[in-house]
Amino acid sequence: MLRPPKLNLSWAPDAVGGFFFSAIRNGAETNSCYHGSRSMPHDRQIPADTPARLAQQITEGLLRERIVPRFVDSYVVENGRQALQVHASLYRDLLTLLQREALLAMSVRALEIVCNEPRASGRAKPRPMLRRDATLFRRKFLASLTRQQGWTAGDALDFQRDLQIYDELLARTAATRRNRKPFEAANHPFVDRCAFLLDSPFMEKARLAATGALTSIEELAAQIVHPAEEKEKSFRTQ
């Protein structure tokens, strides 16, 4: 499998995101978010293309690895639910909805790695990204994703709103996510939303299947953000 090019994230440790809004006043653009917004120190500037490359790589990675189609095909075969694929147009619509959920889950995990997890920067002590830096990174990431997906303003706002819902739900369930047993369905919005979309009459079976897809999504996000580390980890477990 081809490895994605490594993102240049050595300029800062990782952090948490926020949502942004832009307004034009007297010919100048003003940005605001629920974390607040301030200009970044000059010695901590984000390389201009890093958020855009992250957005591009997670989109390409989802398509390349075919995580959603493989997840649905596996569920249909293992549970005898061929009826889900009988109507071609409905099946395509289902894949489109599930692909969007996968993009949400992967965006959340990638931003979490970049923004929240402590990273070493030179000789400095590892620490998360500053909140204002994380907000700026997130704003640029979402703007790039909007352009790459060809979304309308309404589509972009819907995606941002759902991303915020993911963040808020995950913040509430952080402890249970860490303590989940391998055979249990993950307590994650991707799992619940995908299970409902995929096969609501058999929610528990669908949730277990969606948990496997979530694992693949989060592993791919880690591989994209820190490919060298994931390659080393894979080598150690062989």
N, CA and C of each residue as an Amber inpcrd file, in Angstrom:
protein
   714
   0.8400000  -1.1900000   0.0000000   0.0000000   0.0000000   0.0000000
   0.8760000   1.2400000   0.0000000   0.5730000   2.1990000  -0.8200000
   1.3460000   3.4250000  -0.8920000   1.1520000   4.2410000   0.3700000
   2.2410000   4.7830000   0.8710000   2.1770000   5.6330000   2.0540000
   2.0110000   7.0880000   1.6360000   1.1400000   7.8350000   2.3220000
   0.9780000   9.2440000   1.9720000   2.2200000  10.0180000   2.3640000
   2.5230000  11.1110000   1.6690000   3.6740000  11.9260000   2.0550000
   3.4910000  12.4820000   3.4460000   4.6000000  12.6410000   4.1620000
   4.5300000  13.0950000   5.5520000   4.1920000  14.5750000   5.6210000
   3.2620000  14.9000000   6.5080000   2.9130000  16.2910000   6.7290000
   3.9850000  16.9500000   7.5830000   4.3000000  18.1770000   7.2850000
   5.2880000  18.9180000   8.0580000   4.6130000  19.5580000   9.2610000
   4.5380000  18.7900000  10.3560000   3.8840000  19.2820000  11.5600000
   4.8930000  19.5540000  12.6710000   6.1630000  19.6580000  12.3260000
   7.1810000  19.8450000  13.3420000   7.2180000  21.2780000  13.8730000
   6.4690000  22.1630000  13.2230000   6.4650000  23.5580000  13.6520000
   5.7700000  23.7760000  14.9840000   4.9190000  22.8120000  15.3980000
   4.2220000  23.0010000  16.6690000   3.7150000  21.6710000  17.1680000
   3.4840000  21.4930000  18.4550000   2.8190000  20.3170000  18.9800000
   1.3480000  20.3250000  18.5790000   0.6030000  19.2880000  18.9950000
  -0.7650000  19.0990000  18.5450000  -1.7960000  19.7880000  19.4550000
  -3.1340000  20.0030000  19.0050000  -4.0960000  20.7870000  19.8220000
  -5.5670000  20.5940000  19.5340000  -6.4710000  21.3930000  20.0070000
  -7.9110000  21.2190000  19.8730000  -8.4630000  22.3050000  18.9800000
  -9.5560000  22.0220000  18.3450000 -10.0610000  22.9640000  17.3590000
 -11.2210000  23.7960000  17.8450000 -11.6620000  24.7050000  16.9770000
 -12.8110000  25.5290000  17.2470000 -13.5050000  25.8440000  15.9570000
 -14.6430000  26.4760000  16.0290000 -15.3760000  26.8160000  14.8240000
 -15.2890000  28.2970000  14.5750000 -15.3530000  28.6710000  13.3130000
 -15.0500000  30.0460000  12.9640000 -16.1730000  30.6500000  12.1510000
 -16.2220000  31.9440000  12.1790000 -17.1490000  32.6910000  11.3540000
 -16.3960000  33.9030000  10.8290000 -16.6880000  34.3230000   9.6320000
 -16.0060000  35.4600000   9.0320000 -17.0070000  36.5550000   8.7200000
 -16.5750000  37.7850000   8.8690000 -17.4360000  38.9210000   8.5240000
 -16.5850000  39.9850000   7.8670000 -17.1410000  40.7130000   6.9270000
 -16.4390000  41.8000000   6.2550000 -16.9560000  43.1220000   6.8010000
 -16.0650000  43.9000000   7.3870000 -16.4390000  45.1980000   7.9460000
 -15.4500000  46.2440000   7.4450000 -15.9990000  47.2410000   6.7950000
 -15.1480000  48.3140000   6.2530000 -14.0260000  47.7790000   5.3780000
 -14.3760000  46.7470000   4.6020000 -13.4160000  46.1950000   3.6570000
 -12.4020000  45.2500000   4.2730000 -12.4900000  44.9950000   5.5900000
 -11.5300000  44.1040000   6.2440000 -12.2560000  42.8770000   6.7640000
 -11.5750000  41.7400000   6.6950000 -12.1820000  40.4950000   7.1520000
 -11.8620000  40.2800000   8.6210000 -12.9050000  39.9530000   9.3990000
 -12.7250000  39.6700000  10.8170000 -13.1370000  38.2350000  11.0760000
 -12.3040000  37.4520000  11.7500000 -12.5990000  36.0640000  12.0620000
 -12.8340000  35.9190000  13.5560000 -13.7990000  35.1000000  13.9250000
 -14.0450000  34.8420000  15.3300000 -14.4040000  33.3900000  15.5160000
 -14.2600000  32.8840000  16.7290000 -14.5960000  31.4940000  17.0100000
 -14.8920000  31.3710000  18.4920000 -15.3750000  30.1990000  18.9410000
 -15.7450000  30.0780000  20.3280000 -14.5220000  29.9370000  21.2330000
 -13.3280000  29.7520000  20.6540000 -12.1090000  29.7620000  21.4520000
 -11.4910000  31.1650000  21.5110000 -11.9850000  32.0940000  20.7210000
 -11.3390000  33.3950000  20.5890000 -10.3180000  33.3370000  19.4750000
  -9.9230000  34.4870000  18.9440000  -8.9440000  34.4970000  17.8680000
  -7.9490000  35.6130000  18.0710000  -6.6880000  35.2560000  17.9230000
  -5.6100000  36.2210000  18.0040000  -4.5710000  35.8300000  16.9900000
  -3.7540000  36.7940000  16.6120000  -2.7170000  36.4770000  15.6430000
  -1.6790000  35.5740000  16.2880000  -1.0300000  34.7140000  15.4610000
  -0.0470000  33.7780000  15.9570000   1.3070000  34.4430000  16.0830000
   2.1340000  33.9960000  17.0270000   3.4950000  34.5160000  17.1060000
   4.2310000  34.1720000  15.8290000   5.1500000  35.0400000  15.4170000
   5.8410000  34.8310000  14.1560000   6.6940000  33.5720000  14.1720000
   7.1870000  33.1550000  15.3630000   8.0350000  31.9760000  15.4040000
   7.2340000  30.6870000  15.4480000   5.8970000  30.7600000  15.4130000
   5.0490000  29.5730000  15.4680000   4.1020000  29.5200000  14.2750000
   4.4460000  30.1740000  13.2120000   3.5470000  30.2400000  12.0650000
   3.3310000  28.8540000  11.4560000   2.0800000  28.5380000  11.1150000
   1.7540000  27.2960000  10.4320000   2.1560000  27.4210000   8.9730000
   2.9010000  26.4610000   8.4360000   3.1710000  26.5030000   7.0010000
   1.8560000  26.6220000   6.2350000   1.8230000  27.4890000   5.2610000
   0.5580000  27.8670000   4.6250000  -0.1910000  26.6870000   4.0370000
   0.5320000  25.6820000   3.5250000  -0.1550000  24.6000000   2.8160000
  -0.4320000  23.3820000   3.7010000  -0.0340000  23.3840000   4.9790000
  -0.1990000  22.1880000   5.8070000  -1.6620000  21.8140000   6.0380000
  -2.5490000  22.7270000   6.4580000  -3.9580000  22.3400000   6.6180000
  -4.5840000  21.8690000   5.3060000  -4.2280000  22.5150000   4.1900000
  -4.7820000  22.1200000   2.8960000  -4.3200000  20.7170000   2.5150000
  -3.0530000  20.4100000   2.7770000  -2.5440000  19.0730000   2.4440000
  -3.1760000  18.0060000   3.3240000  -3.4160000  18.3410000   4.5900000
  -4.0990000  17.3910000   5.4630000  -5.5000000  17.1080000   4.9540000
  -6.2360000  18.1500000   4.5720000  -7.5900000  17.9740000   4.0380000
  -7.5690000  17.1020000   2.7810000  -6.6080000  17.3590000   1.9080000
  -6.5140000  16.5870000   0.6720000  -6.1680000  15.1280000   0.9520000
  -5.2480000  14.9000000   1.8700000  -4.7910000  13.5380000   2.1320000
  -5.8510000  12.6860000   2.8130000  -6.6410000  13.2550000   3.7070000
  -7.6700000  12.4260000   4.3330000  -8.7760000  12.1040000   3.3350000
  -9.0790000  13.0380000   2.4410000 -10.0820000  12.7670000   1.4110000
  -9.5960000  11.6770000   0.4730000  -8.3650000  11.8210000  -0.0080000
  -7.8020000  10.8210000  -0.9170000  -7.6300000   9.4770000  -0.2190000
  -7.2440000   9.5010000   1.0530000  -7.0460000   8.2630000   1.7870000
  -8.3260000   7.4640000   1.9400000  -9.4200000   8.1300000   2.2430000
 -10.7060000   7.4330000   2.3710000 -11.1120000   6.7740000   1.0620000
 -10.9050000   7.4880000  -0.0350000 -11.2650000   6.9290000  -1.3420000
 -10.3260000   5.7880000  -1.7230000  -9.0510000   5.9720000  -1.4790000
  -8.0660000   4.9640000  -1.8730000  -8.2670000   3.6570000  -1.1010000
  -8.4860000   3.7580000   0.1990000  -8.6210000   2.5620000   1.0290000
 -10.0060000   1.9280000   0.9630000 -10.9840000   2.6410000   0.3940000
 -12.3480000   2.1240000   0.2260000 -12.9050000   1.5880000   1.5530000
 -12.6930000   2.3420000   2.6200000 -13.1290000   1.8770000   3.9290000
 -14.6350000   1.7210000   3.9990000 -15.3820000   2.6800000   3.4680000
 -16.8450000   2.6250000   3.5500000 -17.4250000   1.5020000   2.6950000
 -17.0750000   1.3920000   1.4030000 -17.6140000   0.2690000   0.6160000
 -17.2540000  -1.0980000   1.1960000 -16.0390000  -1.2470000   1.6960000
 -15.6360000  -2.5350000   2.2770000 -16.4160000  -2.8260000   3.5500000
 -16.6690000  -1.7840000   4.3330000 -17.4500000  -1.9390000   5.5610000
 -18.8720000  -2.3970000   5.2410000 -19.4990000  -1.7720000   4.2530000
 -20.8710000  -2.1370000   3.8940000 -20.9190000  -3.5350000   3.2820000
 -20.0110000  -3.8300000   2.3540000 -19.9940000  -5.1520000   1.7130000
 -19.8020000  -6.2590000   2.7400000 -18.8920000  -6.0390000   3.6750000
 -18.6380000  -7.0380000   4.7120000 -19.8660000  -7.2390000   5.5930000
 -20.5350000  -6.1420000   5.9440000 -21.7250000  -6.2520000   6.7820000
 -22.8290000  -7.0170000   6.0640000 -23.0380000  -6.7170000   4.8050000
 -24.0910000  -7.3810000   4.0280000 -23.8470000  -8.8860000   3.9560000
 -22.6170000  -9.2820000   3.6790000 -22.2950000 -10.7060000   3.5380000
 -22.3840000 -11.4290000   4.8730000 -21.8040000 -10.8480000   5.9210000
 -21.7520000 -11.5220000   7.2170000 -23.1100000 -11.6350000   7.8920000
 -24.0280000 -10.7250000   7.5520000 -25.3340000 -10.7260000   8.2190000
 -26.4960000 -11.0530000   7.2830000 -26.1740000 -11.4490000   6.0630000
 -27.2230000 -11.8330000   5.1230000 -28.1960000 -10.7170000   4.8100000
 -27.6880000  -9.5060000   4.6760000 -28.5560000  -8.3450000   4.4580000
 -28.4230000  -7.8280000   3.0220000 -28.4910000  -8.7510000   2.0600000
 -28.3570000  -8.3830000   0.6510000 -29.4210000  -7.3970000   0.1930000
 -30.5230000  -7.3290000   0.9100000 -31.5880000  -6.3970000   0.5560000
 -31.1080000  -4.9450000   0.5780000 -30.0560000  -4.6770000   1.3440000
 -29.5400000  -3.3130000   1.4220000 -28.9160000  -2.8570000   0.1140000
 -28.5620000  -3.8020000  -0.7590000 -27.8830000  -3.4560000  -2.0040000
 -28.7370000  -3.7130000  -3.2420000 -30.0060000  -4.0360000  -3.0460000
 -30.8670000  -4.3930000  -4.1750000 -31.1330000  -3.1940000  -5.0760000
 -31.4800000  -2.0710000  -4.5000000 -31.8170000  -0.8750000  -5.2780000
 -30.5650000  -0.0200000  -5.4650000 -30.0880000   0.0490000  -6.6850000
 -28.8070000   0.6970000  -6.9590000 -28.7750000   2.1560000  -6.5180000
 -29.8340000   2.9030000  -6.8110000 -29.8390000   4.3290000  -6.4670000
 -29.8530000   4.5320000  -4.9530000 -30.6290000   3.7250000  -4.2430000
 -30.6680000   3.8340000  -2.7920000 -29.3300000   3.4230000  -2.1790000
 -28.7110000   2.4410000  -2.7760000 -27.4100000   1.9840000  -2.2890000
 -26.3500000   3.0700000  -2.4800000 -26.3750000   3.7420000  -3.6180000
 -25.4300000   4.8370000  -3.8640000 -25.6500000   5.9760000  -2.8600000
 -26.9200000   6.2710000  -2.5930000 -27.2210000   7.3220000  -1.6070000
 -26.6930000   6.9330000  -0.2240000 -26.8520000   5.6520000   0.1220000
 -26.3630000   5.1600000   1.4050000 -24.8480000   5.3210000   1.5070000
 -24.1370000   4.9320000   0.4540000 -22.6830000   5.0570000   0.4590000
 -22.2520000   6.5160000   0.5820000 -22.9850000   7.4060000  -0.0690000
 -22.6610000   8.8370000   0.0050000 -22.8090000   9.3520000   1.4370000
 -23.8890000   8.9680000   2.1000000 -24.1070000   9.3990000   3.4830000
 -23.0480000   8.8230000   4.4250000 -22.7320000   7.5410000   4.2300000
 -21.7290000   6.9100000   5.0850000 -20.3350000   7.4810000   4.8330000
 -20.0660000   7.8390000   3.5660000 -18.7730000   8.4310000   3.2400000
 -18.6180000   9.7890000   3.9470000 -19.6940000  10.5250000   4.0200000
 -19.6540000  11.8110000   4.7230000 -19.3860000  11.6050000   6.2130000
 -20.0160000  10.5910000   6.8060000 -19.7580000  10.2970000   8.2160000
 -18.3040000   9.8930000   8.4250000 -17.7570000   9.1270000   7.4780000
 -16.3570000   8.7190000   7.5750000 -15.4350000   9.9350000   7.4930000
 -15.7860000  10.8870000   6.6310000 -14.9870000  12.1070000   6.5160000
 -15.0460000  12.9110000   7.8150000 -16.2130000  12.9580000   8.4410000
 -16.3330000  13.6260000   9.7350000 -15.4520000  12.9560000  10.7910000
 -15.5570000  11.6270000  10.8740000 -14.7920000  10.9000000  11.8890000
 -13.2960000  11.0390000  11.6600000 -12.8880000  11.0050000  10.4100000
 -11.4690000  11.1020000  10.1110000 -10.9580000  12.5160000  10.3470000
 -11.7680000  13.5040000  10.0440000 -11.3810000  14.8920000  10.3130000
 -11.2180000  15.1170000  11.8130000 -12.1580000  14.6100000  12.5910000
 -12.0870000  14.7550000  14.0460000 -10.8050000  14.1350000  14.5850000
 -10.4960000  12.9160000  14.1350000  -9.3110000  12.2310000  14.6560000
  -8.0180000  12.9050000  14.1940000  -7.9660000  13.3050000  12.9360000
  -6.7620000  13.9620000  12.4260000  -6.5190000  15.2800000  13.1610000
  -7.5700000  16.0710000  13.3590000  -7.4220000  17.3340000  14.0790000
  -7.0590000  17.0960000  15.5460000  -7.5840000  16.0260000  16.1130000
  -7.2520000  15.6950000  17.4920000  -5.7640000  15.3740000  17.6180000
  -5.2290000  14.6090000  16.6760000  -3.8060000  14.2660000  16.7130000
  -2.9600000  15.5140000  16.5290000  -3.3070000  16.3090000  15.5280000
  -2.5180000  17.5000000  15.2190000  -2.5890000  18.5230000  16.3420000
  -3.7660000  18.6920000  16.9080000  -4.0000000  19.8070000  17.8240000
  -3.9310000  19.4520000  19.3030000  -4.2870000  18.2370000  19.6770000
  -4.4130000  17.9060000  21.1020000  -3.2280000  17.1460000  21.6730000
  -2.6640000  16.2410000  20.8900000  -1.6620000  15.3460000  21.4470000
  -0.3100000  16.0480000  21.5480000   0.3160000  15.9850000  22.7240000
   1.6100000  16.6660000  22.8980000   2.6490000  16.1540000  21.9060000
   3.3610000  17.0890000  21.3080000   4.4000000  16.7500000  20.3430000
   5.6580000  17.5450000  20.6800000   6.8020000  16.9200000  20.4820000
   8.0630000  17.6140000  20.7140000   8.3150000  18.6120000  19.5900000
   8.8640000  19.7660000  19.9430000   9.2330000  20.7760000  18.9620000
  10.6500000  21.2480000  19.2880000  11.6240000  20.6690000  18.5830000
  13.0070000  20.9590000  18.9000000  13.3450000  20.4190000  20.2760000
  13.9260000  21.2710000  21.1310000  14.2860000  20.8450000  22.4850000
  13.2010000  21.1870000  23.5020000  12.1330000  21.7770000  23.0300000
  11.0650000  22.1760000  23.9480000  10.3320000  20.9590000  24.4910000
   9.7580000  21.1130000  25.6750000   8.9750000  20.0520000  26.2860000
   7.7210000  19.7920000  25.4470000   7.3900000  18.5080000  25.1810000
   6.1870000  18.2160000  24.3880000   4.9430000  18.8180000  25.0430000
   4.1080000  19.4450000  24.2520000   2.8810000  20.0390000  24.7750000
   1.8990000  20.2040000  23.6220000   0.6080000  20.3000000  23.9350000
  -0.3810000  20.5080000  22.8760000  -0.1960000  21.8590000  22.2120000
  -0.7770000  21.9850000  21.0490000  -0.7480000  23.2540000  20.3310000
  -1.5030000  24.3190000  21.1280000  -1.0520000  25.5350000  21.0530000
  -1.7800000  26.6250000  21.6860000  -3.1840000  26.7220000  21.0980000
  -4.1210000  27.1080000  21.9240000  -5.5210000  27.1310000  21.4850000
  -5.7340000  28.0270000  20.2710000  -5.0980000  29.2020000  20.2680000
  -5.2900000  30.1030000  19.1320000  -4.6750000  29.5080000  17.8580000
  -3.5630000  28.7720000  18.0060000  -2.9470000  28.1280000  16.8540000
  -3.8470000  27.0060000  16.3270000  -4.4430000  26.2630000  17.2620000
  -5.3430000  25.1790000  16.8780000  -6.5670000  25.7180000  16.1500000
  -7.0870000  26.8370000  16.6270000  -8.2500000  27.4480000  15.9860000
  -7.9350000  27.8640000  14.5590000  -6.7660000  28.4690000  14.3750000
  -6.3610000  28.8880000  13.0330000  -6.1480000  27.6930000  12.1230000
  -5.5030000  26.6520000  12.6450000  -5.2870000  25.4440000  11.8450000
  -6.6210000  24.8470000  11.4220000  -7.5370000  24.7610000  12.3600000
  -8.8480000  24.1800000  12.0730000  -9.6100000  25.0100000  11.0400000
  -9.5300000  26.3310000  11.1800000 -10.2180000  27.2010000  10.2260000
  -9.6780000  26.9960000   8.8100000  -8.3610000  26.9330000   8.6800000
  -7.7560000  26.7320000   7.3590000  -8.0610000  25.3370000   6.8190000
  -8.0660000  24.3500000   7.7050000  -8.3880000  22.9820000   7.2950000
  -9.8030000  22.9080000   6.7270000 -10.7670000  23.4820000   7.4380000
 -12.1580000  23.4220000   6.9870000 -12.3670000  24.2240000   5.7090000
 -11.6810000  25.3510000   5.5850000 -11.7960000  26.1330000   4.3590000
 -11.2460000  25.3450000   3.1670000 -10.1260000  24.6540000   3.3630000
  -9.5440000  23.8440000   2.2900000 -10.4480000  22.6760000   1.9390000
 -11.0030000  22.0380000   2.9460000 -11.9050000  20.9110000   2.7040000
 -13.1300000  21.3660000   1.9260000 -13.6450000  22.5300000   2.2510000
 -14.8060000  23.0720000   1.5400000 -14.4940000  23.2710000   0.0610000
 -13.3260000  23.8550000  -0.2250000 -12.9350000  24.0580000  -1.6250000
 -12.7450000  22.7270000  -2.3500000 -12.0690000  21.7880000  -1.7080000
 -11.7740000  20.5160000  -2.3530000 -13.0390000  19.6920000  -2.6240000
 -14.0090000  19.7910000  -1.7290000 -15.2460000  19.0280000  -1.8920000
 -16.2480000  19.7430000  -2.7960000 -15.9900000  21.0180000  -3.0960000
 -16.9220000  21.7790000  -3.9110000 -18.2340000  22.0440000  -3.2060000
 -18.1950000  22.2260000  -1.8920000 -19.4070000  22.4470000  -1.1230000
 -19.9320000  23.8640000  -1.3050000 -21.2310000  23.9950000  -1.1660000
 -21.8450000  25.3160000  -1.0550000 -21.6190000  25.8290000   0.3640000
 -21.9580000  27.0900000   0.6010000 -21.8300000  27.6480000   1.9470000
 -22.6920000  26.8680000   2.9360000 -23.8790000  26.4620000   2.4840000
 -24.7590000  25.6790000   3.3520000 -24.1710000  24.3180000   3.6820000
 -23.5760000  23.6580000   2.6730000 -22.9300000  22.3650000   2.9090000
 -21.7980000  22.4960000   3.9250000 -21.0080000  23.5550000   3.7670000
 -19.8740000  23.7640000   4.6560000 -20.3380000  24.0050000   6.0920000
 -21.3830000  24.8020000   6.2630000 -21.9030000  25.0680000   7.6020000
 -22.4830000  23.8060000   8.2240000 -23.1540000  22.9850000   7.4150000
 -23.6890000  21.7130000   7.9210000 -22.5610000  20.8050000   8.4020000
 -21.4820000  20.7560000   7.6360000 -20.3510000  19.9120000   8.0110000
 -19.7110000  20.4320000   9.2980000 -19.5300000  21.7330000   9.4030000
 -18.9660000  22.3140000  10.6170000 -19.8470000  22.0410000  11.8310000
 -21.1500000  22.1440000  11.6290000 -22.0620000  21.8810000  12.7470000
 -21.9560000  20.4250000  13.1970000 -21.9170000  19.5000000  12.2460000
 -21.7990000  18.0860000  12.5960000 -20.4430000  17.7870000  13.2310000
 -19.4060000  18.4650000  12.7710000 -18.0890000  18.2790000  13.3680000
 -18.0990000  18.7340000  14.8270000 -18.8020000  19.8200000  15.0970000
 -18.9250000  20.2970000  16.4740000 -19.7080000  19.2990000  17.3200000
 -20.7470000  18.7070000  16.7440000 -21.5170000  17.6900000  17.4630000
 -20.6140000  16.5040000  17.8190000 -19.8160000  16.0620000  16.8510000
 -18.8580000  14.9840000  17.1140000 -17.9470000  15.3580000  18.2840000
 -17.3650000  16.5490000  18.2270000 -16.4330000  16.9860000  19.2650000
 -17.0910000  16.9910000  20.6380000 -18.2990000  17.5240000  20.7050000
 -18.9780000  17.6390000  21.9960000 -19.3300000  16.2610000  22.5570000
 -19.8230000  15.3630000  21.7010000 -20.1630000  14.0150000  22.1590000
 -18.9270000  13.2410000  22.5920000 -17.8380000  13.3830000  21.8380000
 -16.6120000  12.6710000  22.1920000 -16.0100000  13.1960000  23.4840000
 -16.1550000  14.4940000  23.7320000 -15.6460000  15.0610000  24.9800000
 -16.3830000  14.4720000  26.1820000 -17.6680000  14.1790000  26.0090000
 -18.4620000  13.6230000  27.1190000 -18.1440000  12.1560000  27.3680000
 -17.7080000  11.4440000  26.3430000 -17.5290000   9.9850000  26.4560000
 -16.0580000   9.5830000  26.4300000 -15.1600000  10.5130000  26.7360000
 -13.7250000  10.2140000  26.6390000 -13.3280000   9.0290000  27.5180000
 -13.8340000   8.9660000  28.7450000 -13.4480000   7.8920000  29.6680000
 -13.9280000   6.5340000  29.1820000 -15.1740000   6.4560000  28.7190000
 -15.6990000   5.1650000  28.2600000 -15.0140000   4.7150000  26.9840000
 -14.5830000   5.6500000  26.1480000 -13.8580000   5.2620000  24.9290000
 -12.5320000   4.6080000  25.2800000 -11.8660000   5.1160000  26.3050000
 -10.5700000   4.5580000  26.6870000 -10.7090000   3.1740000  27.2910000
 -11.8400000   2.9020000  27.9630000 -12.0020000   1.6500000  28.6890000
 -12.8110000   0.6070000  27.9280000 -13.0630000   0.8230000  26.6470000
 -13.8820000  -0.1120000  25.8780000 -13.1860000  -1.4490000  25.7140000
 -13.9520000  -2.5470000  25.8670000 -13.4230000  -3.8880000  25.6300000
 -13.4130000  -4.1710000  24.1310000 -12.5210000  -5.0450000  23.6660000
 -12.3880000  -5.2940000  22.2240000 -13.6630000  -5.7790000  21.5390000
 -14.5050000  -6.5160000  22.2570000 -15.7100000  -7.0740000  21.6490000
 -16.9190000  -6.1470000  21.7580000 -16.7570000  -4.9890000  22.3400000
 -17.8580000  -4.0390000  22.4960000 -17.8790000  -3.0290000  21.3590000
 -19.0930000  -2.5440000  21.0620000 -19.2210000  -1.4620000  20.0920000
 -18.6990000  -0.1780000  20.7110000 -18.0200000   0.6210000  19.9010000
 -17.4490000   1.8720000  20.3990000 -18.5450000   2.8750000  20.7300000
 -18.3240000   3.6380000  21.7980000 -19.2420000   4.7210000  22.1640000
 -18.7870000   5.9700000  21.4100000 -19.2180000   6.0630000  20.1690000
 -18.7060000   7.0920000  19.2610000 -19.8350000   7.5160000  18.3300000
 -19.9740000   8.8020000  18.0280000 -21.0680000   9.2450000  17.1520000
 -21.0190000   8.6160000  15.7670000 -19.8280000   8.3340000  15.2450000
 -19.7360000   7.6720000  13.9410000 -20.4230000   6.3170000  13.9830000
 -20.1890000   5.5760000  15.0480000 -20.7690000   4.2360000  15.1780000
 -22.2910000   4.3010000  15.2250000 -22.8280000   5.1800000  16.0530000
 -24.2880000   5.2670000  16.1990000 -24.9540000   5.7920000  14.9310000
 -24.3850000   6.8220000  14.3330000 -24.9990000   7.4200000  13.1460000
 -24.9200000   6.4710000  11.9610000 -23.7820000   5.7990000  11.8010000
 -23.6500000   4.8680000  10.6780000 -24.5530000   3.6540000  10.8520000
 -24.6540000   3.1600000  12.0640000 -25.5200000   2.0100000  12.3100000
 -26.9700000   2.3430000  11.9810000 -27.4010000   3.5290000  12.3520000
 -28.7750000   3.9370000  12.0610000 -28.9970000   4.0690000  10.5510000
 -28.0330000   4.6680000   9.8590000 -28.1560000   4.8260000   8.4060000
 -28.1020000   3.4920000   7.6890000 -27.2280000   2.6190000   8.1590000
 -26.9960000   1.3550000   7.4620000 -28.1260000   0.3610000   7.6510000
 -28.5210000   0.1140000   8.9040000 -29.4770000  -0.9680000   9.1550000
 -30.1310000  -0.7720000  10.5170000 -31.0220000   0.1960000  10.6130000
 -31.6210000   0.5420000  11.9060000 -32.3860000  -0.6060000  12.5680000
 -33.0060000  -1.5620000  11.8350000 -33.6730000  -2.6610000  12.5310000
 -32.7110000  -3.5850000  13.2800000 -31.4360000  -3.5570000  12.9120000
 -30.4320000  -4.4110000  13.5520000 -29.2830000  -3.5310000  14.0500000
 -29.6180000  -2.6010000  14.9400000 -28.6760000  -1.5800000  15.3700000
 -27.4130000  -2.1620000  16.0050000 -27.5580000  -3.1510000  16.8680000
 -26.3820000  -3.6530000  17.5850000 -25.3970000  -4.3270000  16.6340000
 -25.9080000  -5.0990000  15.6870000 -25.0250000  -5.7100000  14.7010000
 -24.3450000  -4.6310000  13.8520000 -25.1190000  -3.6350000  13.4700000
 -24.5730000  -2.5610000  12.6510000 -23.5550000  -1.7340000  13.4350000
 -23.7860000  -1.5550000  14.7410000 -22.8400000  -0.7960000  15.5630000
 -21.5070000  -1.5290000  15.6860000 -21.5560000  -2.8400000  15.8400000
 -20.3110000  -3.6080000  15.9220000 -19.5300000  -3.5170000  14.6090000
 -20.2530000  -3.5960000  13.4900000 -19.5880000  -3.4810000  12.1920000
 -19.0050000  -2.0850000  12.0030000 -19.7500000  -1.0660000  12.4100000
 -19.2710000   0.3100000  12.2790000 -18.0590000   0.5730000  13.1660000
 -17.9670000  -0.1440000  14.2750000 -16.8010000  -0.0010000  15.1440000
 -15.5300000  -0.4420000  14.4240000 -15.6320000  -1.5190000  13.6510000
 -14.4840000  -1.9620000  12.8630000 -14.0790000  -0.9280000  11.8310000
 -15.0680000  -0.3080000  11.1860000 -14.7660000   0.7450000  10.2140000
 -14.1330000   1.9440000  10.8910000 -14.6110000   2.2880000  12.0810000
 -14.0380000   3.4120000  12.8300000 -12.5670000   3.1580000  13.1540000
 -12.2490000   1.9400000  13.5420000 -10.8540000   1.5970000  13.8300000
  -9.9730000   1.8370000  12.6070000 -10.4590000   1.4040000  11.4380000
  -9.7010000   1.6080000  10.2040000  -9.5340000   3.0930000   9.8930000
 -10.5830000   3.8650000  10.1110000 -10.5430000   5.3100000   9.8520000
  -9.5180000   5.9930000  10.7590000  -9.5300000   5.6640000  12.0370000
  -8.6250000   6.3200000  12.9720000  -7.1780000   5.8880000  12.7540000
  -6.9800000   4.6370000  12.3550000  -5.6220000   4.1900000  12.0290000
  -5.0990000   4.9120000  10.7970000  -5.9590000   5.1130000   9.8200000
  -5.5470000   5.8280000   8.6100000  -5.2350000   7.2860000   8.9250000
  -6.0230000   7.8980000   9.8050000  -5.7560000   9.2810000  10.1960000
  -4.3820000   9.4010000  10.8490000  -4.0600000   8.4610000  11.7420000
  -2.7560000   8.4890000  12.3980000  -1.6280000   8.2740000  11.3970000
  -1.8540000   7.3880000  10.4520000  -0.8470000   7.1140000   9.4290000
  -0.5810000   8.3370000   8.5570000  -1.6230000   9.0920000   8.2650000
  -1.4750000  10.2820000   7.4270000  -0.7450000  11.3940000   8.1760000
  -1.0990000  11.5920000   9.4390000  -0.4940000  12.6860000  10.1950000
   0.9470000  12.3710000  10.5780000   1.1910000  11.1270000  11.0170000
   2.5330000  10.7390000  11.4480000   2.9310000   9.4190000  10.7950000
   3.1570000   9.4000000   9.4990000   3.4210000   8.1410000   8.7890000
   4.6560000   7.4040000   9.2770000   5.7000000   8.1210000   9.6420000
   6.9250000   7.4630000  10.0830000   6.6930000   6.6930000  11.3770000
   5.9620000   7.2890000  12.3130000   5.6850000   6.6330000  13.5870000
   4.8100000   5.4060000  13.3940000   3.8090000   5.5070000  12.5340000
   2.9190000   4.3740000  12.3030000   3.6630000   3.2290000  11.6250000
   4.5810000   3.5630000  10.7400000   5.3710000   2.5260000  10.0730000
   6.2480000   1.8000000  11.0830000   6.8610000   2.5610000  12.0010000
   7.7000000   1.9530000  13.0390000   6.8710000   1.0950000  13.9670000
   5.6710000   1.5670000  14.3390000   4.7970000   0.8020000  15.2070000
   4.3820000  -0.5130000  14.5610000   4.0560000  -0.4500000  13.2610000
   3.6770000  -1.6500000  12.5180000   4.8210000  -2.6420000  12.4800000
   6.0400000  -2.1430000  12.3000000   7.2130000  -3.0140000  12.2410000
   7.4330000  -3.7200000  13.5750000   7.2370000  -3.0080000  14.7040000
   7.4460000  -3.5890000  16.0280000   6.4370000  -4.6700000  16.3220000
   5.2220000  -4.5810000  15.7780000   4.1710000  -5.5600000  16.0890000
   4.2000000  -6.7720000  15.1760000   5.0530000  -6.7670000  14.1670000
   5.1350000  -7.9020000  13.2420000   5.8770000  -9.0710000  13.8900000
